[in-house]
Structures are given as C-alpha cells and as structure tokens.
Amino acid sequence: MRPEFCNTINLTHNKGKSEIVLTFSHMYTEHNFTSKNGALTDVSGQVVEQVASVLLSREGAIALTRLMNRVVKDWDENVD
C-alpha cells in the first residue's frame, strides 16, 4: 500500500549547479509473520517509499528558507 504522507525528508545539494533536491519519503517497518514448528516468527524489515521529490533552484531555496524562518519566528522559537 503506497503511503499518502511522508515522515522523512532528505535534502541533497549540488554546489556546482546551485540546486537543492528535497525528497519526501514514508519510512516504516514491514512485518512478515511465518509459522514453523508451532512457533510464530516475525521477520521485519525497514521499508522506504518515496512520496515526492522537489528540485529547487538557488533562488527557490532562498525563498523557501525565508518562508520557513518567518514561520518559526511566528512560533517564538530561536533557531540559532
């Protein structure tokens, strides 16, 4: 089942091209139960499904940073 929300954000950047990529993913643990000799065994594994990816130019990244700073300032939080 593909998730409809994300709980993980990854940020990568390319200094030479002045681009930033934000990748939004949903990370969860998938459980697979097996029964052997009357015992139930849980074989679990971490799954990461990409929900969206956004490419930002230098100007877009600066605008997003300013917006996020305003939001945090409205919360009366000091980010420094």
C-alpha positions, 0 to 999 in steps of 0.5 A: 500500500503506497503511503499518502504522507511522508515522515522523512525528508532528505535534502541533497545539494549540488554546489556546482549547479546551485540546486537543492533536491528535497525528497519526501519519503514514508519510512516504516517497518514491514512485518512478515509473520511465518509459522514453523514448528508451532512457533510464530516468527516475525521477520521485519524489515525497514521499508522506504517509499518515496512520496515526492521529490522537489528540485529547487533552484538557488533562488527557490531555496532562498525563498523557501528558507525565508518562508520557513524562518518567518514561520518559526519566528511566528512560533517564538522559537530561536533557531540559532 
